[in-house]
Amino acid sequence: MTDPVGHDSPGHTTTQEEAVATAHEQLVRDGGGELVIHGTDGKVRDKRTVPPGHDPYPPPG
């Protein structure tokens, strides 16, 4: 897994399903973003937009 800047993210998973779930949770915590899933050949298999998680203290207005 890599973060949006391209650095390796912490964590190791044994399946792609686990990696996708972990990346999704991280994106929710980090304010949302685009989750790009690559196949073993390096080609993009899927893209998912992840909305931000619930902010218990949103700004007024």
N, CA, C and O atoms as a GROMACS GRO file, in nm:
protein
  244
    1MET      N    1   0.085  -0.118   0.000
    1MET     CA    2   0.000   0.000   0.000
    1MET      C    3   0.089   0.123   0.000
    1MET      O    4   0.197   0.124   0.060
    2THR      N    5   0.044   0.226  -0.067
    2THR     CA    6   0.115   0.353  -0.065
    2THR      C    7   0.016   0.464  -0.032
    2THR      O    8  -0.104   0.453  -0.061
    3ASP      N    9   0.067   0.569   0.028
    3ASP     CA   10  -0.019   0.683   0.060
    3ASP      C   11  -0.028   0.773  -0.063
    3ASP      O   12   0.038   0.747  -0.163
    4PRO      N   13  -0.108   0.880  -0.056
    4PRO     CA   14  -0.127   0.965  -0.175
    4PRO      C   15   0.002   1.027  -0.229
    4PRO      O   16   0.008   1.061  -0.347
    5VAL      N   17   0.103   1.041  -0.145
    5VAL     CA   18   0.229   1.102  -0.188
    5VAL      C   19   0.320   0.996  -0.250
    5VAL      O   20   0.419   1.030  -0.316
    6GLY      N   21   0.287   0.869  -0.231
    6GLY     CA   22   0.367   0.762  -0.288
    6GLY      C   23   0.457   0.690  -0.190
    6GLY      O   24   0.532   0.601  -0.229
    7HIS      N   25   0.450   0.728  -0.063
    7HIS     CA   26   0.530   0.660   0.039
    7HIS      C   27   0.461   0.531   0.080
    7HIS      O   28   0.338   0.520   0.076
    8ASP      N   29   0.542   0.434   0.119
    8ASP     CA   30   0.483   0.310   0.169
    8ASP      C   31   0.407   0.337   0.298
    8ASP      O   32   0.455   0.408   0.385
    9SER      N   33   0.290   0.279   0.308
    9SER     CA   34   0.210   0.292   0.429
    9SER      C   35   0.240   0.174   0.520
    9SER      O   36   0.273   0.065   0.471
   10PRO      N   37   0.228   0.193   0.649
   10PRO     CA   38   0.254   0.082   0.740
   10PRO      C   39   0.148  -0.026   0.725
   10PRO      O   40   0.034   0.002   0.689
   11GLY      N   41   0.185  -0.146   0.753
   11GLY     CA   42   0.090  -0.255   0.751
   11GLY      C   43   0.122  -0.355   0.642
   11GLY      O   44   0.174  -0.321   0.536
   12HIS      N   45   0.089  -0.479   0.670
   12HIS     CA   46   0.108  -0.587   0.574
   12HIS      C   47  -0.015  -0.675   0.578
   12HIS      O   48  -0.063  -0.711   0.685
   13THR      N   49  -0.065  -0.708   0.463
   13THR     CA   50  -0.182  -0.795   0.456
   13THR      C   51  -0.148  -0.914   0.368
   13THR      O   52  -0.057  -0.909   0.286
   14THR      N   53  -0.223  -1.022   0.386
   14THR     CA   54  -0.196  -1.143   0.308
   14THR      C   55  -0.284  -1.154   0.184
   14THR      O   56  -0.253  -1.229   0.092
   15THR      N   57  -0.393  -1.079   0.181
   15THR     CA   58  -0.481  -1.083   0.064
   15THR      C   59  -0.510  -0.942   0.015
   15THR      O   60  -0.498  -0.845   0.090
   16GLN      N   61  -0.549  -0.931  -0.111
   16GLN     CA   62  -0.584  -0.802  -0.163
   16GLN      C   63  -0.710  -0.749  -0.097
   16GLN      O   64  -0.724  -0.628  -0.077
   17GLU      N   65  -0.802  -0.837  -0.062
   17GLU     CA   66  -0.925  -0.797   0.007
   17GLU      C   67  -0.893  -0.728   0.139
   17GLU      O   68  -0.953  -0.625   0.172
   18GLU      N   69  -0.798  -0.783   0.215
   18GLU     CA   70  -0.757  -0.721   0.341
   18GLU      C   71  -0.690  -0.586   0.315
   18GLU      O   72  -0.712  -0.490   0.389
   19ALA      N   73  -0.608  -0.579   0.211
   19ALA     CA   74  -0.539  -0.454   0.178
   19ALA      C   75  -0.639  -0.344   0.142
   19ALA      O   76  -0.623  -0.229   0.182
   20VAL      N   77  -0.742  -0.380   0.064
   20VAL     CA   78  -0.843  -0.282   0.024
   20VAL      C   79  -0.920  -0.233   0.146
   20VAL      O   80  -0.945  -0.113   0.160
   21ALA      N   81  -0.956  -0.324   0.236
   21ALA     CA   82  -1.030  -0.286   0.357
   21ALA      C   83  -0.945  -0.194   0.445
   21ALA      O   84  -0.995  -0.095   0.498
   22THR      N   85  -0.816  -0.227   0.460
   22THR     CA   86  -0.727  -0.146   0.542
   22THR      C   87  -0.709  -0.007   0.480
   22THR      O   88  -0.713   0.094   0.551
   23ALA      N   89  -0.688  -0.002   0.349
   23ALA     CA   90  -0.671   0.127   0.282
   23ALA      C   91  -0.798   0.211   0.291
   23ALA      O   92  -0.790   0.333   0.309
   24HIS      N   93  -0.914   0.147   0.279
   24HIS     CA   94  -1.042   0.218   0.289
   24HIS      C   95  -1.056   0.281   0.427
   24HIS      O   96  -1.092   0.398   0.439
   25GLU      N   97  -1.028   0.204   0.532
   25GLU     CA   98  -1.037   0.256   0.668
   25GLU      C   99  -0.941   0.373   0.689
   25GLU      O  100  -0.976   0.472   0.753
   26GLN      N  101  -0.820   0.362   0.634
   26GLN     CA  102  -0.722   0.469   0.648
   26GLN      C  103  -0.769   0.596   0.576
   26GLN      O  104  -0.754   0.706   0.629
   27LEU      N  105  -0.826   0.581   0.458
   27LEU     CA  106  -0.876   0.697   0.384
   27LEU      C  107  -0.991   0.764   0.459
   27LEU      O  108  -0.999   0.887   0.460
   28VAL      N  109  -1.079   0.686   0.520
   28VAL     CA  110  -1.190   0.744   0.596
   28VAL      C  111  -1.133   0.828   0.710
   28VAL      O  112  -1.177   0.941   0.733
   29ARG      N  113  -1.035   0.773   0.782
   29ARG     CA  114  -0.973   0.846   0.894
   29ARG      C  115  -0.900   0.972   0.848
   29ARG      O  116  -0.898   1.073   0.918
   30ASP      N  117  -0.840   0.966   0.727
   30ASP     CA  118  -0.759   1.077   0.678
   30ASP      C  119  -0.839   1.181   0.599
   30ASP      O  120  -0.780   1.272   0.542
   31GLY      N  121  -0.971   1.168   0.596
   31GLY     CA  122  -1.052   1.269   0.532
   31GLY      C  123  -1.102   1.234   0.394
   31GLY      O  124  -1.147   1.322   0.320
   32GLY      N  125  -1.094   1.107   0.357
   32GLY     CA  126  -1.146   1.064   0.228
   32GLY      C  127  -1.044   1.076   0.117
   32GLY      O  128  -0.935   1.129   0.137
   33GLY      N  129  -1.082   1.028   0.000
   33GLY     CA  130  -0.992   1.035  -0.115
   33GLY      C  131  -1.024   0.927  -0.216
   33GLY      O  132  -1.132   0.869  -0.214
   34GLU      N  133  -0.930   0.902  -0.303
   34GLU     CA  134  -0.947   0.806  -0.411
   34GLU      C  135  -0.868   0.680  -0.377
   34GLU      O  136  -0.748   0.687  -0.351
   35LEU      N  137  -0.935   0.566  -0.378
   35LEU     CA  138  -0.872   0.436  -0.355
   35LEU      C  139  -0.853   0.370  -0.491
   35LEU      O  140  -0.950   0.341  -0.561
   36VAL      N  141  -0.728   0.346  -0.527
   36VAL     CA  142  -0.695   0.285  -0.657
   36VAL      C  143  -0.641   0.146  -0.630
   36VAL      O  144  -0.545   0.128  -0.556
   37ILE      N  145  -0.705   0.046  -0.692
   37ILE     CA  146  -0.668  -0.094  -0.672
   37ILE      C  147  -0.598  -0.144  -0.797
   37ILE      O  148  -0.654  -0.137  -0.907
   38HIS      N  149  -0.476  -0.196  -0.780
   38HIS     CA  150  -0.398  -0.248  -0.891
   38HIS      C  151  -0.396  -0.400  -0.887
   38HIS      O  152  -0.401  -0.461  -0.780
   39GLY      N  153  -0.389  -0.461  -1.004
   39GLY     CA  154  -0.374  -0.605  -1.015
   39GLY      C  155  -0.227  -0.644  -1.004
   39GLY      O  156  -0.140  -0.557  -0.991
   40THR      N  157  -0.200  -0.773  -1.008
   40THR     CA  158  -0.061  -0.820  -0.998
   40THR      C  159   0.022  -0.777  -1.119
   40THR      O  160   0.145  -0.776  -1.113
   41ASP      N  161  -0.045  -0.742  -1.229
   41ASP     CA  162   0.026  -0.694  -1.348
   41ASP      C  163   0.054  -0.544  -1.343
   41ASP      O  164   0.114  -0.488  -1.435
   42GLY      N  165   0.010  -0.478  -1.234
   42GLY     CA  166   0.034  -0.336  -1.216
   42GLY      C  167  -0.072  -0.246  -1.279
   42GLY      O  168  -0.069  -0.124  -1.261
   43LYS      N  169  -0.164  -0.305  -1.351
   43LYS     CA  170  -0.271  -0.226  -1.414
   43LYS      C  171  -0.381  -0.197  -1.313
   43LYS      O  172  -0.406  -0.275  -1.222
   44VAL      N  173  -0.447  -0.082  -1.330
   44VAL     CA  174  -0.555  -0.042  -1.241
   44VAL      C  175  -0.674  -0.135  -1.264
   44VAL      O  176  -0.723  -0.148  -1.376
   45ARG      N  177  -0.721  -0.199  -1.156
   45ARG     CA  178  -0.837  -0.287  -1.164
   45ARG      C  179  -0.965  -0.215  -1.126
   45ARG      O  180  -1.072  -0.243  -1.180
   46ASP      N  181  -0.954  -0.119  -1.032
   46ASP     CA  182  -1.073  -0.052  -0.980
   46ASP      C  183  -1.032   0.079  -0.915
   46ASP      O  184  -0.921   0.092  -0.864
   47LYS      N  185  -1.123   0.176  -0.918
   47LYS     CA  186  -1.105   0.303  -0.847
   47LYS      C  187  -1.231   0.327  -0.767
   47LYS      O  188  -1.342   0.307  -0.816
   48ARG      N  189  -1.213   0.370  -0.644
   48ARG     CA  190  -1.327   0.399  -0.557
   48ARG      C  191  -1.304   0.532  -0.486
   48ARG      O  192  -1.196   0.557  -0.434
   49THR      N  193  -1.406   0.615  -0.486
   49THR     CA  194  -1.400   0.740  -0.411
   49THR      C  195  -1.450   0.712  -0.270
   49THR      O  196  -1.559   0.658  -0.250
   50VAL      N  197  -1.368   0.748  -0.171
   50VAL     CA  198  -1.401   0.724  -0.031
   50VAL      C  199  -1.435   0.858   0.034
   50VAL      O  200  -1.350   0.947   0.038
   51PRO      N  201  -1.559   0.872   0.084
   51PRO     CA  202  -1.596   0.998   0.148
   51PRO      C  203  -1.529   1.009   0.285
   51PRO      O  204  -1.489   0.908   0.343
   52PRO      N  205  -1.517   1.130   0.337
   52PRO     CA  206  -1.460   1.147   0.471
   52PRO      C  207  -1.546   1.080   0.576
   52PRO      O  208  -1.667   1.065   0.558
   53GLY      N  209  -1.484   1.042   0.685
   53GLY     CA  210  -1.558   0.985   0.797
   53GLY      C  211  -1.640   1.092   0.867
   53GLY      O  212  -1.629   1.211   0.835
   54HIS      N  213  -1.722   1.052   0.960
   54HIS     CA  214  -1.807   1.146   1.034
   54HIS      C  215  -1.721   1.230   1.128
   54HIS      O  216  -1.646   1.177   1.209
   55ASP      N  217  -1.732   1.362   1.115
   55ASP     CA  218  -1.660   1.454   1.202
   55ASP      C  219  -1.755   1.496   1.315
   55ASP      O  220  -1.854   1.564   1.290
   56PRO      N  221  -1.725   1.454   1.438
   56PRO     CA  222  -1.814   1.488   1.549
   56PRO      C  223  -1.816   1.637   1.582
   56PRO      O  224  -1.904   1.684   1.653
   57TYR      N  225  -1.717   1.712   1.531
   57TYR     CA  226  -1.710   1.855   1.560
   57TYR      C  227  -1.696   1.935   1.430
   57TYR      O  228  -1.592   1.998   1.408
   58PRO      N  229  -1.797   1.933   1.343
   58PRO     CA  230  -1.785   2.008   1.217
   58PRO      C  231  -1.785   2.158   1.245
   58PRO      O  232  -1.839   2.204   1.345
   59PRO      N  233  -1.724   2.234   1.155
   59PRO     CA  234  -1.723   2.379   1.175
   59PRO      C  235  -1.864   2.436   1.160
   59PRO      O  236  -1.944   2.384   1.083
   60PRO      N  237  -1.895   2.543   1.233
   60PRO     CA  238  -2.028   2.604   1.222
   60PRO      C  239  -2.048   2.668   1.086
   60PRO      O  240  -1.952   2.709   1.020
   61GLY      N  241  -2.173   2.676   1.045
   61GLY     CA  242  -2.203   2.750   0.924
   61GLY      C  243  -2.246   2.663   0.816
   61GLY      O  244  -2.275   2.710   0.706
   0.00000   0.00000   0.00000
